[in-house]
């Protein structure tokens, strides 16, 4: 299914082209499918590339969202040579961007998760904050309130940063 997403998803194609234009082109060997812990669906590592969890991703849409999310991290590493995930503020920014731009916080995804509230205004931004906090709080360097502080500090700036997209896709 990864090959189909890489070939057919316009968003993934756009990100792959943006990585290439930034001097960080990637090919199929950059994507790895493996079994993962129950609390993750995928990941990104500068050493290994995009990691997709076959035990968590079963539909085309799930794979597409995971690939998109992880490629946004790859793009962030490509454009910022000093991105350091031991720095909670750096980690928060790339997670905010990935949650915001990948489709993780689409109306449909929030509906499926049961996270829609009566106050639909601001739902996307609340989701981005929540999803970024979930990811950053898994970072061993961002424990003891550091994750919440970093996400709060970076939310405004990083939420507005839609690069390489002209605007938030799907909104």
Beta strands, then each sheet from edge to edge (+ up, - down):
strand 1: 31-34
strand 2: 42-45
strand 3: 49-53
sheet 1: 1+ 3+ 2-
end
